[in-house]
Amino acid sequence: PFLLKSFVACPQSTVTVRMAAPNMVEPVDAAEETGPDAEEDEHNWACLSLADLKADLAECEEAIASTRLAGPNAVQRASEEELRQALQCSAKAMAANIDTDIFFAAQQTLHGIAAELQEVLVDLDTLQFDAAALVASVAHGPLRPPRLKSSASQTELPATEVFGPSAKPPVPKPFGDERDFPARASSLADYQRRLEAMPQVLMLGRRLRLCMGEVDRYQDEKDIGRDQLIVNGQAVSGAKGGYATAHETIKSALQVGAEAGCAWESNEALDSAASLLLSVLGRTCSGFAAFEEVLRLFDCSDVVVVSPESASARPLEAAVLDGVALGRAHTRYAIRQVAGEGEPVVVLDAVFTFRFTAKTLQRLASTDASGAWLAEETPAVVLLSRV
């Protein structure tokens, strides 16, 4: 630091180097080689090696970095109580009476509004899927009236406009700063404090990659074989019918797209679309997306352990209407102390949802001129709520 400060303090001075020993250099300021301070200068600058210079430079850089972190960011990270105390001290120094609440009321109000908005959007997404599932059950599933031959004449608006991607709720901006999430906690008490400061529900946007060439049929068969599926209100047990029954159910449901003018080019394309939809809905894809978000926000390896509660997971759901397909997969996670004692710190429900149009599935169920499968990214959502 002494060396670097000297350079900064005397930018116009000329610096020379005298060889003091092999691989050693001794910097000397030519403007101060003589005079009463020469002996002190010789003592400070003598026998500085290249390693010493590098160490001084690294120390100075660390000091600058810590100064930056302790500057404006430190003020932003200060707790509300610390800021209140600072304001009260200033008020006493000025012999003034300051209401500190006014400095925090706006921020607290905005925080509350953002939390409520998250809850409204999560409820809207949930209600939309529930409505789509009910309509699909009435139009094409077990709730269909005996005399209803076609739903086209009974529908005032196309299903794509009511339940399609364009009708989905907007994903809000990320809530708060990730540094404030429980995953950054330093202790159990800090974890619980951060947890209480978070909204009860969160809507998190995801990007979902769709490509028939990346479908792992073997893994999907294992996933569906140990799961349950509800397609347009019709229950399918993977343990009984296996992947083949689930695939045929999805395939039959997708054929309703032809009623909306979206006829499939071939049976092979329809088969591929059903495989792609089942792959996205399966636990390997949907469960991984949900688990990744839970870990990102709530996993603090020194404090808690995140574990899936597979027995509490609800059946996979698919609602297929004229020209649109929606999917929903639920998983529950228990977060416990590292020691594993007592009740969970918190229990979370994670719901992965998506929706595509039949045209998107038709496009991805075909290959390009070179024979390669097409790929596309589409938005999906993970809904997190505390139980």
Secondary structure, DSSP 4 states (H G I P E B T S, - for coil): -HHHHHHHH-TTS-EEEEEEETTEEEEEEGGGSSSTTHHHHHHHHTTEEHHHHHHHHHHHHHHHHHHHHTTHHHHHHS-HHHHHHHHHHHHHHTT----TTHHHHHHHHHHHHHHHHHHHHHHHHHHHHHHHHHHHHHHTSTT--TT---SGGG-SS-HHHHHSGGGSPPPPPPPS-GGGSGGG-SSHHHHHHHHHHS-SEEEEEEEEEEEGGG--HHHHHHHHHTSEEEETTEEEETTTTHHHHHHHHHHHHHGGGGGGT---S-HHHHHHHHHHHHHHHSHHHHHHHHHHHHHHHH--TTTEEEEE-GGGPPPEEEEEETTEEEEEEEEEEEEEETT--SS-SEEEEEEEEEEEEHHHHHHHTSB-TTSPBPEEEEEEEEEEEE-
